[in-house]
Amino acid sequence: MASFFARLTGSRVDDEQEQEENTPIVRNAPKTVMEEIEEENEEGQLAVDVYQTARDIIVQAVTPGLTPDDLEISLTHEMITIKGKREIRRQVSTDDFFYQELYWGTFGRSILLPQEVDPDEAEATIKNGLLTIKLPKLNKEQIQKLKVKNE
């Protein structure tokens, strides 16, 4: 049987193509969302806001449902990397979803900072699902006086 488009336009469809169109699709058992995430093994990208105050660079990210133990933050003078994992707490077949917009699985984000920061003085807090990282700027223009000692 020719496709609707082929019948509408009067174009010919060869027997092999017609057979492919009419071959039933065999599906495996429905996978859960977590099974599909693990199979894809892709890392999501964390959305962030990065801004500055007079003394600090601030990085913020929305991380609902995560605890401090779910996050890993690495920091150098020039870069910050945030990694984590959102684990789904229920098993749902992908065939049972009407909408699937939430991201589940591992995520990460590396950000090249606009200026050097002091990693030893950095602070990270999470409140109501909002991760806030405060990175004190290093002031290269600050002049440090060195006192000479007499030996």
C-alpha positions in Angstrom: 0.0 0.0 0.0 1.4 3.4 -1.0 1.9 6.2 1.6 -0.6 9.0 1.8 1.9 11.4 0.3 2.6 9.0 -2.6 -1.1 8.5 -3.3 -1.7 12.3 -3.1 1.1 13.2 -5.5 0.8 10.2 -7.7 4.5 9.3 -7.3 5.5 5.6 -7.4 6.9 3.8 -4.4 9.0 0.8 -5.1 8.1 -2.5 -3.4 11.2 -2.4 -1.1 10.4 1.0 0.2 6.7 0.1 0.7 7.7 -3.0 2.6 9.9 -1.0 5.0 7.0 1.4 5.7 4.7 -1.5 6.5 7.2 -3.4 8.7 6.0 -3.4 12.3 8.2 -1.7 14.8 9.3 -4.0 17.6 9.9 -2.2 20.9 11.7 -3.4 23.9 10.2 -3.0 27.4 9.8 0.6 28.3 12.8 2.1 30.0 12.7 4.3 33.0 14.1 7.8 32.9 17.2 6.9 35.0 17.9 3.9 32.7 17.8 6.2 29.7 20.1 8.8 31.4 22.6 6.2 32.4 22.5 4.8 28.8 23.2 8.2 27.2 25.8 9.0 29.8 25.7 12.7 28.9 26.4 15.5 31.3 24.0 18.4 31.6 25.2 21.9 31.8 24.4 23.9 34.9 22.9 27.4 34.3 24.6 30.1 36.3 24.6 33.8 37.0 28.0 35.4 37.5 28.3 39.0 38.7 30.6 41.1 40.7 30.5 43.4 43.7 33.2 45.8 44.8 35.1 43.0 46.6 33.8 39.7 45.3 32.8 37.7 42.2 29.5 35.9 42.9 28.4 32.7 41.1 24.8 31.6 41.6 23.0 28.5 40.3 19.5 27.1 40.9 20.0 23.6 42.4 16.6 22.4 43.7 16.4 19.2 45.6 20.2 19.0 46.1 22.1 19.0 49.4 25.7 20.2 49.9 26.8 16.5 49.7 25.4 16.3 46.2 27.7 19.1 44.9 31.4 19.2 44.2 33.1 22.6 43.7 36.7 22.9 42.5 38.4 26.3 42.5 41.6 27.8 41.2 42.6 31.5 41.0 41.2 31.7 37.5 38.4 29.1 37.2 35.6 27.4 39.1 34.0 24.0 38.3 30.7 22.9 39.8 29.6 19.3 39.4 26.8 17.3 40.8 24.1 14.7 40.2 20.3 15.0 40.4 18.8 11.6 41.2 15.2 10.8 40.4 13.5 9.3 43.4 10.9 7.3 41.5 10.9 4.9 38.6 8.7 6.0 35.7 8.6 4.6 32.3 9.3 7.1 29.5 6.1 6.0 27.8 4.1 7.3 30.8 5.4 10.9 30.6 3.3 13.7 29.0 6.0 16.3 29.6 9.7 15.6 30.5 11.5 18.8 31.0 13.4 18.4 34.2 17.0 17.3 34.0 18.1 14.2 35.9 21.6 12.8 36.1 25.1 14.3 36.3 25.7 18.0 35.5 28.6 20.3 35.5 29.9 23.7 34.6 33.4 25.2 34.4 33.6 29.0 34.4 36.7 31.0 33.5 36.6 33.9 35.9 37.0 37.5 34.7 39.8 38.1 37.3 41.8 36.2 39.8 40.2 35.2 43.1 41.4 34.0 46.4 40.3 30.3 46.6 41.3 30.0 50.3 38.7 32.7 51.3 35.8 31.5 49.0 32.5 30.6 50.6 29.6 28.4 49.2 26.1 28.3 50.6 22.9 26.7 49.5 19.5 28.1 50.6 16.1 27.2 49.2 17.7 25.5 46.2 19.9 28.5 45.3 23.7 27.8 45.4 25.7 31.0 46.0 29.5 31.0 45.8 31.3 34.1 47.0 34.8 34.5 45.5 36.9 37.3 47.0 38.8 39.2 44.3 42.6 39.4 44.4 43.6 43.0 44.1 46.7 43.1 41.9 46.9 46.8 42.3 47.1 46.7 46.1 50.6 47.6 47.2 52.0 45.5 50.0 54.8 47.2 51.9 57.6 44.9 53.0 59.6 45.9 56.1 63.3 45.2 56.0 64.6 43.5 59.1 68.1 44.2 60.5 70.1 41.1 61.1 
